C-alpha cells in the first residue's frame, strides 16, 4: 500500500468500494447517489489511514521547538507601523505582542512593562 493518500492503490479502492456499499445500504439503497457515498467512503478511509495527522502539538503553546515547524517571532510585525488618524491612539499602545526575548526579560524582572505591554 502506498503512503501517498493521493495514489489510488487497488487495495485502497476496494476498501472505499466496500465502505461506500455499506453506507449506501445503511441509507436504504437510494438511487442516483453513488458519487456521494463514494466521496463519503473515501473521506472516512482517509481519516482511518491517517488517524494521527491532527495529533501534533500546537507550536505556539510549546516551549520546545517542534522539528520542521517554523513560528515567526512577533518582532517582525513591528515593521508594519501605524498610520495615525484623528481616531487612532497615536501610538500610545503597543500594536504587537512581546517577542520571546522581551517576555523572558519581563519574566526575569529585567524589563518593566510600558503602557500596553501584556505578556
Residue pairs with C-beta under 8 A, 6 or more apart in sequence:
1 9
1 11
1 12
2 9
2 12
5 46
5 49
5 50
12 45
12 49
15 45
16 38
16 41
16 42
16 45
17 41
19 41
19 44
19 45
20 34
20 37
20 38
20 40
20 41
20 42
21 37
23 37
23 40
23 41
24 30
24 33
24 34
24 37
27 33
27 37
56 66
57 66
59 65
59 66
59 69
59 71
60 71
65 71
73 99
73 100
74 96
74 97
74 98
74 99
75 96
75 99
77 95
77 96
78 95
78 96
80 95
80 96
82 88
82 91
82 95
84 90
84 91
92 115
92 116
93 115
93 116
94 114
94 115
94 116
94 117
97 118
98 106
98 117
98 118
98 119
102 111
103 119
105 111
106 113
106 117
106 119
107 119
113 119
